[in-house]
Amino acid sequence: MPESLTPGGVPLNITINGVRRSLSVDPWVTLLDLLREQLELTGTKKGCDQGQCGACTVLVDGKRVNACLILAVSKDGAEITTIEGLARGGELHPLQPAFIERDAFQCGYCTPGQICSAAGLLSEGHARNRAEIREQMSGNICRCGAYTNIADAIEDVRREGSVVREAAE
Amino acid sequence: MNRFEYIRADSVAHAIQALAAPDAQALAGGTNLVDLMKYDVAKPARIVDINRLPLRGIEETPNGGLKIGALISNSDLAWDPRIVRRYPLLASAILAGASPQLRNAATTGGNLLQRTRCYYFYDPSTPCNKRQPGSGCSAIDGVNRIHAILGASDQCIAVHPSDMCVGLAALDAIVHLEGPDGSRNLRFGDFHRLPEDRPQHDNNMRPGELITAVELPVSDFTENYTYLKVRDRLSYAFALVSVAAALRIDAGAIVEARLALGGVAHKPWRSRSVEEWLRGKVPDESTFAECAESILRGARGRGQNNFKIDLARRTIIRALRQAAAGMPQDQADKVVR
């Protein structure tokens, strides 16, 4: 009998929000369903479940991806960061207060994905202006239409980040 | 999603061996395969996870080109300094497609193998010759706004959805394959195929083969190029029509031309006779218009997509104008100049 069809699934060693876990997971379980249904990390949202809305965006090895289109077992050895893991030592990630300050949401359902995606955008470092921020956030849909404020919040943090970098140089 | 056997391949040889089973499918980024499995369009009996294979490098080739490992993500490829500097047309085409999240997960090999986004192909309750050979084509007399205007058959009018592949086609890339009978290379133009009477086959890979790399030959299209994509939304939508144009211009005349179209056919569409015709011509409006007419001479609409013929004509002309002026399309602000 192949390994994958044995009861209890496939071994999966994965670090989620800094916690190492040794799991056994059925191979057809997506990373999104693993987080939400088995690990009770429900901050990551299920929107379309087809890679179109971005609500499920998480960081895998620092890169933003759609958790709904990833088989969890294919991420053996990876480090996952979800919205629950963005704050460090009780201190919010700069994007979190910026979203509050700029009122960058209405219903809030897309917000965890928006913030994780924006965190990915900032660390990628390819967005130099507002048009590029808008384009590089195009994988996250907000049906309340908070786009203007979302772009404002990201611009704020990007600007602060560049000020901090300049001060350090 | 159907149940399947899951195997983590730890070498190319192991993957080839595991892929020899009936209904086995290689899994890389999964951005299209997992989606198709959720719709019950793909129902593999075995998934061979190839993510551990050592295919993530970009290497210089002896003749001055680059060899791109099949597992390099679309993002890593588009932002690689060597690609940006030497193959900006490819970088631009990649960034015109999908979203940052998808580009971070999707791989080079997987991009070549993504399936059409024809509505009927994705809906198992409808006839589709590509999904179920012999069942008929629902699109020919159905909702076909996004469908092919070139090279279609009475069996299938689906289009290949990739942007990256349009750039690779224009750059004469070479696909490296590994299979049960050893390794072989296919020219990019010979990789994908037209539907004819076997639309279930998107490409000319043999059963059990794996893409290991895509090679870019040395090329000199760093000044006069563009990737112009026209779509229903400004961002994150498949092309209605896209054009990769690359020119080399010397003393006011075209020395070499490459033109590939996306969104119009079952494969990235190139017309070598038109490219040949462009050689020696002055890069002006009448040349561009004549070029577009020639490419679209055999174009045929199926009703809702009739508009794409004129859209393609205008997009070809605009892309050639951008390329000749050395003003490549900006993929962020989207203003078509």
Chai-1 contact restraints between the chains, C-beta under 6 A:
chainA,res_idxA,chainB,res_idxB,connection_type,confidence,min_distance_angstrom,max_distance_angstrom,comment,restraint_id
A,P2,B,E5,contact,1.0,0.0,6.0,A-B,restraint_1
A,S4,B,E5,contact,1.0,0.0,6.0,A-B,restraint_2
A,S4,B,Y6,contact,1.0,0.0,6.0,A-B,restraint_3
A,V10,B,Y6,contact,1.0,0.0,6.0,A-B,restraint_4
A,P27,B,Y6,contact,1.0,0.0,6.0,A-B,restraint_5
A,W28,B,M1,contact,1.0,0.0,6.0,A-B,restraint_6
A,Q50,B,D35,contact,1.0,0.0,6.0,A-B,restraint_7
A,T57,B,Q101,contact,1.0,0.0,6.0,A-B,restraint_8
A,K63,B,N104,contact,1.0,0.0,6.0,A-B,restraint_9
A,R64,B,Q101,contact,1.0,0.0,6.0,A-B,restraint_10
A,V65,B,Q101,contact,1.0,0.0,6.0,A-B,restraint_11
A,V65,B,N104,contact,1.0,0.0,6.0,A-B,restraint_12
A,V65,B,A105,contact,1.0,0.0,6.0,A-B,restraint_13
A,N66,B,Q101,contact,1.0,0.0,6.0,A-B,restraint_14
A,L69,B,G30,contact,1.0,0.0,6.0,A-B,restraint_15
A,L69,B,T31,contact,1.0,0.0,6.0,A-B,restraint_16
A,L69,B,V34,contact,1.0,0.0,6.0,A-B,restraint_17
A,I70,B,G30,contact,1.0,0.0,6.0,A-B,restraint_18
A,L71,B,G30,contact,1.0,0.0,6.0,A-B,restraint_19
A,S74,B,D49,contact,1.0,0.0,6.0,A-B,restraint_20
A,S74,B,N51,contact,1.0,0.0,6.0,A-B,restraint_21
A,A131,B,A332,contact,1.0,0.0,6.0,A-B,restraint_22
A,A131,B,D333,contact,1.0,0.0,6.0,A-B,restraint_23
A,E132,B,A332,contact,1.0,0.0,6.0,A-B,restraint_24
A,E135,B,S235,contact,1.0,0.0,6.0,A-B,restraint_25
A,E135,B,A332,contact,1.0,0.0,6.0,A-B,restraint_26
A,Q136,B,P100,contact,1.0,0.0,6.0,A-B,restraint_27
A,S138,B,S99,contact,1.0,0.0,6.0,A-B,restraint_28
A,S138,B,S235,contact,1.0,0.0,6.0,A-B,restraint_29
A,S138,B,Y236,contact,1.0,0.0,6.0,A-B,restraint_30
A,G139,B,S99,contact,1.0,0.0,6.0,A-B,restraint_31
A,G139,B,P100,contact,1.0,0.0,6.0,A-B,restraint_32
A,G139,B,Q101,contact,1.0,0.0,6.0,A-B,restraint_33
